[in-house]
């Protein structure tokens, strides 16, 4: 078939109908158009891809005579060979990236040749960027921009160079001949479009479809060159679709199946290379399958062939559990159900378009997503739920398969008491949205019918709001509607999983993870199928939310951003412990603790990815900057790719402790051995604890009382289970425990103090320990935990510092003068020994009488407090349950190692609360 005689520049195109290939359009005449071929009765232009190409040389066919003869040929029912269907066929689809260069086309051909399937059909897209180039040609022609000529030459050159690199001999000559014919025809058609200043959708689809034709011709020739018998299918001869909108078509499977049988009867072959993306209408007009059309083509053909499997080759290893650009530890999902795949694809995940899944789903044909650039990757299989099992044949346990997000959305909230019980309100709302041409992404309505909330793309929200205000102006003025509010800067987060429907607590876990990451949910939607739970959140929270929920469902490590304040003895020891344990935590417990900042009183060091803890001292010393607490906290908390942040205060500084309330209010977790906050002014303490109970942030301070011993958690456990505390009595100071355990025989008290300092058990100035203030702080902490509202000043404290030495100079001077007062302590020891007792420095919380004391007491040698050694602490809880026999907690209570270990334990407890496996 060909167009008639040349057109003059003054030719009018006003006689054309909207159908450019209609038999009524008899005056479409283009200059120097080469003949299109008519092969096997298909009623439109055709450029054959294989060796069976046949051309009709006459240039004198009119369009009407072409259609008439084509209709006659199409009605011929002679079938030479019956199409075999079933598992012998495997379908492969290669996207534009896969065939983007001559080398990549060779790789595709190699994959086809090595596929051991008995029969295979290969669907190809246009070479990378070619489809965009073809659309650009049309745009230029419609704009009467003559540069479409040079742009088309670039298309010619791209395919010509590729052919010269791939083909030789007759294959090369045949391809180049057809290529030049197509280019000449396209130039003439584009010239006509330029003259008319407009191209119909059919013209555009016809022009754009050439990219697929050329890539299919090239690939089939290379496959034949590699020794495999191969033919080429122009899918416009087979696939029939009914356009339903500008963005969607519905396949006619019955007619497509009939045409496929006829096509195969004339082209029997076990290896077929087919064009993706293009098809024809029932009126035999070329069209396309719209967005992701090549994938759709493969799925339709897979259904028509009843194939064993459809493999979609792309440039990723498979379907990820989340966007790997947002969640670095997103994992490849080995299997997805059809429903899970289309739920994730709707929300922008790198999966198939939902319509691609429907044709194969009908016949339970699996789809496999594989990476052409990483053949070792197994990819992701999309299949029936019953087939989604692990390698051991057991059902997979994870209720959530993955997460997807949509950004740049706005919420529209239509609210008013007049909406309740009024039929048609929702119809009016969404009718107005439809009239505004907007797409509704998500809908949420309370059962009270007081409000309807929905999400639309942010670029469309102004038009939607205007349409709603116009539609409901009377209701707004009358007060039946109170407002039409727009909430901008939103994102959608969707959790997808087939097993969510049968697993209680999935929603609770999801919202708990978001709450612990201090993320507020603005709207919620969940269908009764429960395949999908959708939440709307602030755009700036999107990545942090994705990280939080992804790690909470064990799809990746629980990652926590950490800031260490006070890299002194305890803080430095903690950093060394983190360094030594980091690899084990990641490998065995799925916990990733990232220290993003270390600050002392003068210097701090910050990192965006995590400080190398093997050299943290060198980094702080050599590359540290001036300490700035505000900058430090903003940096540690500002990493939006890590959902959870904890600040670890290893100082004894009341100034640092004063920040705790603000940090918790901002959503930061706080862990500390610093006693100043919990033993400070009662009002501040109560305010801090109230905030902790109201929020999802955690404040852990186990090491404030017993270093590494579980004193606070034991007390909290007793109270939470309903026990009543009567009395807490204990040796809370590891330093004083060591001193009195060694203050025996004839040894002087000053000698025991000096030995404790040399062993590293005391503060730099031993008077800080001997004063009893530290013990008093621990007593007040336990008293407040027990419900007593006491100030530190309410606790009488017996100081062991001789009065004349309290105001003396340095610690060294104190130790030099302390022997002068040994006689008093020696007398006390002798009196105790004479009574069969020992001296112990204790703290007491008397809950019954609502008071506390810190003093030196005597205990019988058989008493548990007399049995201590070294720097052990011991605490006795007398409660209603443990009244006759107190509950005893005993162990090391001093030293940097055990204190840092207690802090480390709190960090791991926080990780378990945030989702790490316990």
C-alpha positions in Angstrom: 0.0 0.0 0.0 1.2 3.5 -0.7 -0.1 7.0 -0.7 -1.1 8.6 -4.1 0.7 11.2 -6.1 2.8 14.0 -4.5 1.2 16.8 -2.6 1.6 20.4 -3.5 2.6 23.0 -0.8 -0.8 24.6 -1.2 -2.6 21.3 -0.5 -5.5 21.6 2.0 -6.0 18.8 4.6 -9.5 19.9 5.6 -11.1 16.8 4.1 -9.4 14.5 6.6 -11.6 12.9 9.2 -10.4 12.2 12.8 -9.4 8.7 11.6 -6.3 9.2 9.4 -6.7 5.7 8.0 -10.4 5.7 7.3 -11.6 4.7 3.9 -13.3 8.1 3.7 -10.0 9.9 3.8 -9.1 9.7 0.1 -7.0 12.9 -0.2 -4.1 12.2 2.3 -1.2 12.7 -0.2 2.4 12.9 0.9 5.4 13.9 -1.1 7.9 11.1 -2.0 6.4 8.5 0.4 7.9 5.0 -0.2 5.5 2.1 -0.1 4.5 0.4 3.1 4.1 -3.3 2.8 0.9 -5.3 3.1 1.6 -8.7 4.4 -0.8 -11.6 5.1 -3.8 -9.4 5.0 -3.2 -7.0 7.9 -5.1 -3.8 7.1 -2.6 -1.1 7.8 1.0 0.0 7.0 3.5 -2.6 7.8 7.3 -2.9 7.9 8.1 -6.6 8.2 10.8 -7.5 10.7 11.9 -10.8 9.4 13.0 -12.6 6.3 9.4 -13.1 5.1 9.1 -9.4 4.3 7.0 -8.8 1.1 6.4 -5.5 -0.5 4.0 -4.2 -3.1 5.8 -1.7 -5.3 2.9 0.2 -6.7 2.6 3.8 -5.5 -0.9 4.1 -6.8 -2.9 2.5 -4.0 -5.6 4.8 -2.6 -6.3 4.4 1.1 -9.9 3.2 0.5 -8.8 0.4 -1.9 -6.2 -0.6 0.7 -8.8 -1.0 3.5 -11.2 -2.9 1.2 -8.6 -5.4 0.1 -7.3 -5.7 3.6 -10.8 -6.6 4.9 -11.1 -9.4 2.4 -7.7 -10.8 3.3 -8.5 -10.5 7.1 -11.6 -12.7 6.6 -9.6 -15.5 5.1 -9.7 -18.4 7.6 -7.0 -20.6 6.1 -4.8 -21.7 8.9 -1.7 -23.6 7.8 -0.3 -24.4 11.3 -2.1 -24.5 14.6 -0.6 -22.4 17.4 0.7 -24.6 20.2 0.0 -23.1 23.6 1.1 -23.8 27.2 4.2 -24.3 29.3 6.4 -24.8 26.3 6.4 -21.1 25.8 8.4 -18.6 27.9 8.0 -14.9 27.4 10.8 -12.4 27.7 10.4 -8.6 27.7 13.4 -6.3 27.3 13.0 -2.6 28.0 14.7 0.3 26.2 17.7 0.2 28.5 18.3 -3.4 27.8 18.6 -2.8 24.0 20.0 0.7 24.3 23.3 0.0 22.5 24.6 -2.6 20.0 26.5 -4.3 22.8 23.4 -4.6 24.9 21.4 -6.0 22.0 24.1 -8.7 21.7 23.7 -9.5 25.3 19.9 -9.8 24.9 20.5 -12.1 21.9 22.8 -14.2 24.0 20.2 -14.6 26.7 17.6 -15.7 24.2 19.9 -18.2 22.6 20.9 -19.7 26.0 17.3 -19.9 27.1 16.5 -23.7 27.0 12.8 -23.3 26.7 11.3 -25.2 23.8 9.6 -22.1 22.5 10.1 -18.4 23.4 8.6 -15.1 22.5 10.7 -12.0 23.1 9.0 -8.5 23.4 11.2 -5.5 22.9 10.9 -1.8 23.5 12.5 0.9 21.3 16.1 1.6 22.0 16.8 3.8 25.0 15.6 7.4 24.5 14.2 6.7 21.0 10.5 6.9 22.0 11.2 10.3 23.6 13.0 11.3 20.4 9.9 10.2 18.3 7.5 12.2 20.4 9.8 15.2 20.1 9.6 14.9 16.3 5.9 15.2 16.5 6.0 18.2 18.9 8.4 20.0 16.6 6.4 19.3 13.5 3.2 20.5 15.2 5.0 23.6 16.2 6.1 24.1 12.5 9.7 23.8 13.7 11.7 22.7 10.7 14.3 21.2 13.0 12.3 18.0 13.0 14.2 17.1 9.8 17.6 17.1 11.5 16.1 15.5 14.6 14.8 12.6 12.4 18.3 12.3 10.8 19.6 11.8 14.3 17.2 8.9 14.8 18.3 7.5 11.5 22.0 7.8 12.4 21.5 6.1 15.8 19.9 3.0 14.2 22.2 3.0 11.2 25.3 3.0 13.4 23.8 0.2 15.6 23.0 -1.9 12.5 26.5 -1.4 11.1 28.0 -2.7 14.4 25.6 -5.7 14.6 24.8 -6.9 11.1 26.5 -7.7 7.9 25.7 -9.0 4.4 22.1 -9.3 3.3 20.8 -8.8 6.9 22.5 -5.4 7.0 21.4 -4.4 3.5 17.8 -5.4 4.1 17.6 -3.5 7.5 19.1 -0.4 6.1 16.8 -0.4 3.1 13.7 -0.7 5.3 15.1 1.9 7.7 15.7 4.5 4.9 12.2 3.8 3.5 10.7 4.3 6.9 12.6 7.5 7.5 11.6 8.9 4.1 7.9 8.1 4.8 8.2 9.7 8.3 9.7 12.8 6.8 6.8 13.1 4.5 4.3 12.5 7.2 5.9 14.9 9.6 5.9 17.5 6.8 2.1 17.0 6.4 1.8 17.4 10.2 3.8 20.6 10.0 1.6 22.0 7.3 -1.5 21.1 9.3 0.0 22.3 12.5 -1.7 19.3 14.3 -1.3 15.6 14.6 -4.1 13.3 15.6 -3.4 10.7 18.3 -3.5 8.0 15.6 -0.8 9.8 13.6 1.3 10.2 16.7 1.0 6.6 17.7 1.9 5.5 14.2 5.1 7.6 14.2 6.2 6.7 17.7 5.7 2.9 17.1 8.7 2.8 14.6 11.1 2.6 17.5 9.8 -0.8 18.5 9.8 -2.0 14.9 13.5 -1.1 14.4 14.7 -2.6 17.6 12.7 -5.8 16.9 14.2 -6.0 13.4 17.7 -5.6 14.7 17.3 -8.1 17.5 15.7 -10.8 15.4 18.5 -10.4 12.8 21.2 -10.8 15.6 19.4 -13.9 17.0 19.4 -15.4 13.5 23.0 -14.5 13.1 23.7 -16.5 16.3 22.2 -19.6 14.6 18.7 -19.7 16.0 15.7 -19.7 13.7 13.8 -16.6 14.5 11.0 -14.5 13.0 9.7 -11.1 13.8 6.1 -10.1 14.8 4.7 -6.6 14.3 2.1 -6.8 17.1 -0.2 -4.4 15.3 -1.1 -7.4 13.2 -2.1 -9.3 16.4 -3.0 -7.2 19.4 -6.4 -5.5 19.2 -7.3 -3.0 21.9 -10.1 -0.7 22.6 -9.0 2.8 23.8 -10.9 3.8 26.9 -9.2 7.1 27.7 -6.1 9.0 26.7 -4.1 6.9 29.2 -5.6 3.4 29.0 -6.7 0.7 26.6 -8.6 -2.5 27.1 -7.3 -5.6 25.2 -9.7 -7.6 23.0 -8.5 -11.0 23.9 -10.9 -12.9 21.7 -10.0 -11.0 18.5 -6.3 -10.8 19.4 -6.3 -14.6 19.9 -8.0 -15.1 16.5 -5.4 -12.9 14.8 -2.6 -14.5 16.7 -3.7 -17.9 15.3 -3.8 -16.5 11.8 -0.4 -14.8 12.2 1.2 -18.0 13.5 -0.3 -20.1 10.7 1.7 -18.0 8.3 4.8 -17.6 10.5 5.4 -20.8 12.4 8.6 -20.5 14.5 9.8 -21.5 17.9 11.5 -18.1 18.5 9.6 -14.9 17.9 10.7 -11.3 18.5 7.7 -9.1 18.9 7.3 -5.4 19.1 6.2 -4.0 22.5 4.0 -1.0 23.2 2.1 -0.9 19.8 -1.2 -2.5 18.8 -4.2 -1.6 16.7 -7.8 -0.7 17.3 -10.8 -2.8 16.1 -10.9 -0.4 13.2 -7.3 -1.4 12.3 -5.8 2.0 13.3 -2.3 1.9 14.8 -2.3 2.7 18.5 -0.1 2.2 21.6 -0.6 0.5 24.9 0.2 3.8 26.7 2.3 3.9 29.9 4.5 0.8 30.5 3.0 -0.5 27.2 5.9 -3.0 26.5 5.3 -4.7 29.8 1.6 -4.8 29.1 2.3 -6.3 25.6 4.4 -9.1 27.2 1.6 -9.9 29.7 -1.1 -10.0 27.0 1.0 -12.2 24.8 1.8 -14.4 27.8 -1.9 -14.9 28.4 -2.6 -15.5 24.7 0.2 -18.1 24.5 -0.7 -19.5 28.0 3.0 -19.3 28.6 4.9 -20.9 31.5 6.4 -17.7 32.6 6.8 -14.0 31.7 10.3 -12.6 32.5 10.6 -8.8 32.6 14.2 -7.8 32.1 15.2 -4.5 33.6 18.2 -2.7 35.3 17.4 -3.6 38.9 17.8 -6.9 40.8 14.1 -7.2 41.5 11.4 -5.6 43.5 12.7 -3.9 46.7 11.0 -3.9 50.1 11.3 -0.1 49.9 12.9 2.5 47.7 16.6 1.8 48.0 17.4 5.5 47.5 15.5 6.2 50.7 16.2 3.0 52.7 19.8 1.9 52.1 19.1 -1.5 53.6 16.0 -2.3 51.5 16.0 -5.9 50.5 15.1 -7.7 47.3 11.8 -9.6 47.7 12.1 -13.1 46.4 8.3 -13.5 45.9 5.2 -11.3 45.8 1.6 -12.2 45.3 -0.2 -10.5 42.3 -2.2 -8.4 44.8 0.9 -7.3 46.6 2.7 -6.4 43.4 -0.1 -4.1 42.1 -0.6 -2.5 45.5 3.1 -1.6 45.6 3.2 -0.5 42.0 0.3 1.9 42.5 2.3 3.7 45.1 5.3 4.3 42.9 7.4 1.3 43.7 9.7 0.0 40.9 7.3 -2.8 40.1 5.0 -3.5 37.1 2.1 -1.3 36.2 -1.1 -2.8 37.8 -2.7 -3.5 34.4 0.4 -5.6 33.4 -0.5 -8.1 36.2 -4.1 -8.7 35.3 -3.7 -10.7 32.0 -1.2 -13.3 33.5 -3.1 -13.5 36.8 -6.1 -15.0 35.1 -4.0 -18.0 34.0 -1.7 -18.1 37.1 1.3 -17.3 34.9 4.2 -16.1 37.1 6.0 -12.8 36.3 9.7 -12.7 37.1 11.6 -9.3 37.4 15.3 -9.8 36.6 18.3 -7.6 36.1 19.9 -8.0 32.7 23.1 -6.4 34.1 23.3 -8.9 36.9 22.4 -12.4 35.7 23.4 -13.9 39.0 20.5 -12.2 40.8 17.5 -14.4 41.0 15.1 -11.5 40.8 11.5 -11.3 42.1 8.7 -13.7 41.2 5.2 -12.4 41.2 2.8 -15.4 41.5 -0.2 -16.8 43.2 -0.2 -16.6 47.1 -0.2 -20.4 47.4 3.1 -20.4 45.5 4.8 -17.8 47.6 6.7 -20.0 49.9 10.3 -20.0 51.1 13.0 -22.3 49.9 12.1 -24.9 52.6 8.6 -25.1 51.4 7.3 -23.2 54.5 5.0 -20.2 54.4 6.8 -16.9 54.7 6.0 -15.3 58.1 6.4 -11.6 57.4 3.0 -10.0 57.2 4.4 -6.9 55.5 6.2 -7.4 52.2 7.2 -3.8 51.5 6.6 -0.2 51.8 6.1 2.5 49.1 5.6 6.2 49.1 4.2 9.0 47.0 5.5 12.5 47.5 4.3 16.0 46.6 0.7 15.6 47.7 -1.8 17.8 49.5 -4.7 16.8 51.7 -8.1 18.3 51.2 -10.5 18.2 54.2 -14.2 18.9 53.6 -15.8 19.3 57.0 -19.2 20.2 58.4 -22.1 19.0 60.5 -24.4 19.4 57.6 -22.7 16.5 55.8 -23.9 13.8 58.2 -26.7 11.7 56.8 -27.1 13.7 53.6 -27.2 11.4 50.6 -25.0 12.5 47.6 -22.6 14.6 49.5 -19.6 12.4 48.7 -20.8 12.2 45.1 -20.9 16.0 44.9 -17.4 16.3 46.4 -15.8 13.9 44.0 -17.8 15.1 41.1 -16.2 18.5 41.7 -12.8 16.9 41.9 -13.5 15.1 38.6 -14.5 18.3 36.9 -11.3 19.9 38.1 -9.4 17.1 36.3 -7.6 16.0 39.4 -6.7 12.5 40.5 -7.7 11.3 44.0 -4.9 9.2 45.5 -6.5 8.3 48.8 -9.8 8.8 50.6 -10.5 8.8 54.3 -13.9 9.4 56.0 -14.9 9.0 59.6 -18.0 7.0 60.4 -19.6 10.2 61.9 -19.7 11.5 58.3 -18.6 14.9 59.7 -15.7 15.1 57.3 -14.3 13.7 54.2 -10.5 13.8 53.7 -8.7 12.9 50.5 -5.2 13.4 48.9 -4.5 14.8 45.5 -1.3 15.8 43.7 -0.1 19.1 45.1 0.0 20.7 41.6 -3.8 20.0 41.3 -4.9 21.1 44.8 -5.6 24.7 44.0 -8.0 23.8 41.2 -9.6 21.2 43.4 -10.1 23.7 46.3 -11.6 26.3 43.9 -14.0 23.7 42.4 -15.2 22.6 45.8 -15.7 26.1 47.0 -17.7 26.9 43.9 -19.8 23.7 44.2 -20.5 24.2 47.9 -20.7 28.0 48.1 -24.3 27.9 49.4 -23.5 25.2 52.0 -20.5 27.2 53.2 -22.5 30.4 53.5 -25.3 28.6 55.3 -22.9 27.0 57.7 -23.8 23.4 56.7 -20.1 23.1 55.8 -17.6 24.7 58.1 -14.5 24.6 56.0 -12.7 23.3 52.9 -9.1 23.1 54.2 -6.0 22.3 52.2 -3.0 20.8 54.0 0.1 21.0 51.7 3.5 19.3 51.8 2.3 15.8 52.4 3.5 12.3 51.5 1.8 9.0 51.5 3.3 5.9 53.1 1.8 2.5 52.3 2.5 -0.8 54.0 1.7 -3.7 51.7 1.4 -7.4 52.5 -1.0 -10.3 51.7 -0.7 -11.7 55.2 -1.6 -8.5 56.9 -5.3 -9.6 56.7 -4.7 -12.7 58.8 -2.1 -11.2 61.3 -3.4 -9.3 64.3 -1.4 -6.3 65.4 0.1 -5.2 62.1 -1.6 -1.8 62.3 -0.5 -1.4 65.9 3.1 -2.2 65.1 3.0 0.2 62.1 1.7 3.1 64.1 3.9 2.3 67.1 7.0 2.5 64.9 5.8 5.9 63.5 5.1 7.2 67.0 8.5 6.1 68.4 10.1 8.0 65.5 8.1 11.0 66.6 6.1 11.1 63.4 2.5 12.4 63.3 -0.1 10.7 61.1 -2.5 13.1 59.4 -4.8 10.6 57.7 -5.3 6.9 57.5 -6.9 4.6 54.9 -7.3 0.8 54.9 -9.5 -1.4 52.7 -11.3 -4.4 54.0 -9.0 -6.6 52.0 -6.2 -5.4 54.3 -3.5 -5.8 51.6 -2.6 -2.1 52.2 -2.5 0.3 55.1 -2.0 3.9 53.9 -1.0 6.9 56.1 -0.5 10.5 55.2 2.4 12.3 56.9 4.5 15.4 56.5 6.7 15.4 53.5 9.8 16.1 55.5 9.1 13.1 57.7 8.7 10.7 54.8 12.2 9.2 54.7 12.5 8.9 58.5 9.0 7.3 58.6 10.0 4.8 55.8 13.2 3.9 57.7 11.3 3.5 61.0 8.6 1.1 59.7 11.0 -0.8 57.5 13.3 -1.6 60.4 10.3 -2.3 62.7 9.1 -5.1 60.6 12.6 -6.6 60.5 13.1 -5.9 56.8 16.3 -4.1 57.7 18.5 -3.3 60.7 17.2 -1.1 63.5 19.4 1.9 63.0 19.8 4.5 65.7 21.7 7.8 65.4 23.7 8.5 68.5 25.3 11.5 70.1 27.7 10.9 73.0 28.1 13.7 75.4 31.1 13.5 77.7 33.9 11.3 76.3 35.6 11.1 79.7 36.2 8.0 81.7 32.6 6.5 81.4 31.9 8.0 77.9 35.2 6.9 76.5 34.7 3.4 77.9 31.3 3.3 76.4 32.6 4.3 73.0 35.2 1.5 73.2 32.5 -1.0 74.1 30.4 0.2 71.1 33.4 -0.2 68.9 34.1 -3.8 70.0 30.5 -4.9 69.8 29.3 -3.1 66.6 29.9 -6.0 64.2 28.2 -8.5 66.5 25.2 -6.3 66.9 24.8 -5.9 63.2 25.3 -9.5 62.3 23.4 -11.3 65.1 20.9 -8.7 66.4 20.2 -6.5 63.3 21.1 -3.4 65.3 23.1 -0.6 63.7 24.3 2.0 66.2 25.7 5.0 64.4 27.6 7.5 66.5 27.1 10.7 64.5 28.6 13.1 67.1 30.9 13.2 70.2 31.2 16.3 72.3 33.1 17.3 75.3 32.9 20.6 77.1 35.4 22.3 74.7 35.6 20.2 71.5 33.2 18.1 69.4 33.5 16.0 66.3 30.5 15.4 63.9 30.0 12.9 61.1 27.2 12.4 58.6 27.6 8.7 58.2 29.0 7.5 61.5 32.3 8.0 63.3 35.0 5.4 63.0 35.2 4.4 66.6 38.6 2.7 66.2 40.1 6.2 66.0 37.5 8.4 67.7 40.1 9.9 70.1 42.4 10.9 67.2 39.4 12.4 65.3 38.2 14.4 68.3 41.7 15.7 69.1 42.9 16.4 65.5 39.7 17.3 63.6 37.3 18.4 66.3 35.6 21.8 66.3 34.5 24.1 69.0 31.8 22.5 71.1 28.3 23.9 70.5 25.5 21.9 72.1 22.7 23.3 69.8 24.7 22.5 66.7 25.6 19.1 68.1 22.0 18.1 68.7 20.7 19.5 65.4 23.4 17.5 63.6 22.7 14.2 65.3 18.9 14.6 65.0 19.0 16.1 61.5 19.9 12.9 59.7 16.5 12.2 58.1 17.6 8.8 56.7 17.9 7.5 60.3 14.5 7.4 62.0 15.5 7.3 65.7 18.0 9.5 67.6 19.4 9.0 71.1 21.6 11.4 73.1 23.8 9.6 75.7 24.9 12.0 78.5 27.9 10.5 80.2 28.7 13.6 82.2 27.8 14.5 85.8 26.8 18.0 84.7 23.6 19.6 85.8 23.7 22.0 82.9 23.6 19.2 80.4 20.8 17.5 82.4 18.7 20.7 82.1 18.3 20.0 78.3 16.6 16.6 78.8 13.1 18.0 78.8 13.6 19.8 75.5 15.3 16.9 73.9 12.5 14.5 74.8 9.9 17.0 73.6 11.7 17.2 70.2 11.4 13.4 69.9 15.0 12.5 70.9 15.5 9.6 73.3 17.8 10.2 76.3 20.1 7.7 78.1 22.3 8.7 81.0 24.2 7.7 84.2 23.9 11.4 85.2 22.0 11.7 88.5 21.4 15.5 88.3 18.1 15.5 86.5 16.3 12.8 88.6 17.7 14.1 91.9 17.4 17.8 91.1 14.4 20.1 91.9 11.3 18.0 92.4 9.2 20.2 90.1 11.6 19.7 87.2 11.7 16.0 87.8 7.9 15.7 87.8 7.7 17.7 84.6 10.3 15.4 83.0 8.5 12.2 84.0 5.1 13.6 82.9 6.6 14.3 79.4 8.1 10.9 79.3 4.7 9.2 80.0 2.9 11.4 77.5 5.2 10.9 74.5 6.8 7.9 72.7 10.3 9.0 73.5 12.3 7.0 76.0 14.3 8.2 79.0 16.5 5.5 80.5 18.7 6.1 83.5 19.5 2.6 85.0 23.1 3.5 85.6 22.2 6.5 87.8 21.8 4.2 90.8 23.6 0.9 90.5 26.0 1.4 87.7 25.5 -1.8 85.8 23.1 -3.4 88.3 19.3 -3.6 87.5 18.2 -1.5 90.4 15.8 1.0 88.8 14.3 -1.6 86.4 13.8 -4.0 89.3 11.9 -1.3 91.3 9.9 -0.4 88.3 9.0 -4.0 87.7 7.8 -4.5 91.2 5.6 -1.4 91.0 4.2 -2.2 87.5 3.1 -5.6 88.7 1.2 -4.2 91.6 3.6 -4.8 94.5 3.9 -2.2 97.2 7.3 -0.9 98.3 7.8 -0.7 102.1 11.5 -0.1 102.4 14.7 0.1 100.2 18.0 -0.2 102.0 21.3 -0.6 100.4 25.0 0.1 100.0 24.8 2.3 96.9 28.4 3.5 96.7 30.9 1.2 95.2 33.6 3.5 96.5 32.4 3.5 100.1 31.8 -0.3 99.8 35.4 -0.8 98.8 36.7 1.5 101.6 34.7 -0.2 104.4 35.3 -3.7 103.1 39.0 -3.0 103.4 38.8 -1.0 106.7 39.6 -4.0 108.8 42.1 -5.1 111.4 44.6 -2.4 112.2 44.4 -0.6 108.9 43.8 3.1 109.2 40.7 4.7 107.6 42.9 7.1 105.7 44.9 4.2 104.2 41.7 2.6 102.9 40.7 5.9 101.3 44.1 6.3 99.7 44.0 2.7 98.4 40.5 3.3 96.9 41.7 6.4 95.1 44.8 4.7 93.7 42.5 1.8 92.5 40.4 4.3 90.5 37.2 3.8 92.6 36.9 7.4 93.9 36.2 10.7 92.3 39.3 12.8 91.6 38.5 14.4 95.0 37.6 11.6 97.5 35.5 14.1 99.5 32.9 13.9 96.7 32.4 10.3 97.8 32.9 10.6 101.5 30.4 13.5 101.7 27.6 11.1 101.0 26.0 13.4 98.5 26.2 10.8 95.7 24.5 8.2 97.9 21.8 10.8 98.8 21.1 11.4 95.1 20.6 7.7 94.6 18.3 7.5 97.6 16.2 10.5 96.3 16.0 8.8 92.8 14.7 5.6 94.3 12.4 7.5 96.7 10.8 9.4 93.8 10.5 6.2 91.7 8.6 4.8 94.7 6.2 7.7 94.7 7.7 9.9 97.4 7.8 13.6 96.6 11.0 14.5 98.3 13.6 17.1 97.6 17.3 16.3 98.0 17.4 18.7 101.0 14.9 16.4 102.8 17.4 13.7 103.1 19.7 13.8 106.2 23.2 12.9 105.2 26.0 11.8 107.5 29.2 13.1 106.0 32.5 11.1 106.5 34.6 14.2 105.7 36.0 15.7 108.9 34.5 19.1 109.4 38.0 20.9 109.5 38.8 19.3 106.1 35.7 20.2 104.2 37.1 23.5 103.1 40.7 22.5 102.8 42.5 23.0 99.4 43.2 20.3 96.9 42.5 16.6 97.1 46.2 15.9 97.7 46.1 18.2 100.7 43.0 16.5 102.0 44.6 13.0 101.8 47.7 14.4 103.6 45.6 15.7 106.5 43.1 12.9 106.7 45.3 10.6 108.9 44.9 13.2 111.7 41.3 12.0 112.1 41.8 8.2 111.9 41.3 7.8 115.6 37.6 8.6 115.5 36.9 6.1 112.7 39.1 3.5 114.5 37.0 3.8 117.7 33.8 3.3 115.7 35.2 0.1 114.1 36.4 -1.2 117.5 32.9 -0.7 119.0 31.3 -2.5 116.1 33.7 -5.4 116.3 33.2 -5.8 120.0 29.4 -6.2 119.2 30.1 -8.7 116.4 29.2 -6.1 113.8 30.7 -4.3 110.9 30.5 -0.7 109.6 28.6 0.0 106.4 27.6 3.3 104.8 24.0 2.9 103.6 21.1 4.7 102.2 17.5 4.0 103.2 14.2 4.8 101.6 11.5 4.4 104.2 8.4 4.5 102.1 6.0 3.8 104.9 7.2 6.8 106.8 7.9 8.8 103.6 11.5 9.7 104.4 15.0 8.8 103.5 18.4 8.8 105.3 22.1 8.4 104.4 24.3 7.3 107.3 27.0 5.0 108.7 25.4 1.9 110.2 26.4 -1.3 112.0 25.3 -4.7 110.8 25.8 -8.2 112.2 28.5 -10.2 110.5 25.9 -12.7 109.2 23.8 -9.9 107.6 24.0 -9.8 103.8 25.4 -6.3 103.9 28.4 -7.7 105.9 29.2 -10.3 103.3 30.4 -7.9 100.6 33.8 -7.8 99.0 35.6 -5.3 96.8 33.4 -2.6 95.4 30.1 -4.5 95.4 26.8 -2.8 95.9 23.8 -4.5 97.6 20.2 -3.3 97.7 17.4 -4.9 99.6 13.8 -4.4 98.6 11.2 -5.0 101.3 7.8 -5.1 99.8 4.4 -6.7 100.5 5.5 -9.7 98.5 9.0 -9.7 99.9 8.3 -8.6 103.4 9.8 -11.6 105.4 12.7 -12.2 103.0 13.7 -9.0 101.1 14.6 -9.1 97.5 18.3 -8.7 97.1 20.3 -7.3 94.2 24.0 -7.5 94.5 27.0 -6.9 92.3 29.8 -4.6 91.2 28.7 -1.0 91.8 31.7 1.1 90.7 34.1 1.4 87.9 34.0 2.8 84.4 33.5 -0.7 82.8 30.4 -1.6 84.7 28.8 1.9 84.5 29.4 2.1 80.8 28.0 -1.4 80.5 24.9 -0.3 82.3 24.5 2.6 79.8 25.1 0.2 76.9 22.4 -2.1 78.3 20.0 0.8 78.2 20.9 1.5 74.6 20.1 -2.1 73.6 16.9 -1.9 75.6 16.0 1.2 73.5 16.8 -0.7 70.3 14.5 -3.5 71.3 11.7 -1.0 72.0 12.3 0.5 68.6 11.9 -2.8 66.8 15.1 -4.8 67.1 14.6 -8.5 67.8 14.9 -9.2 71.5 
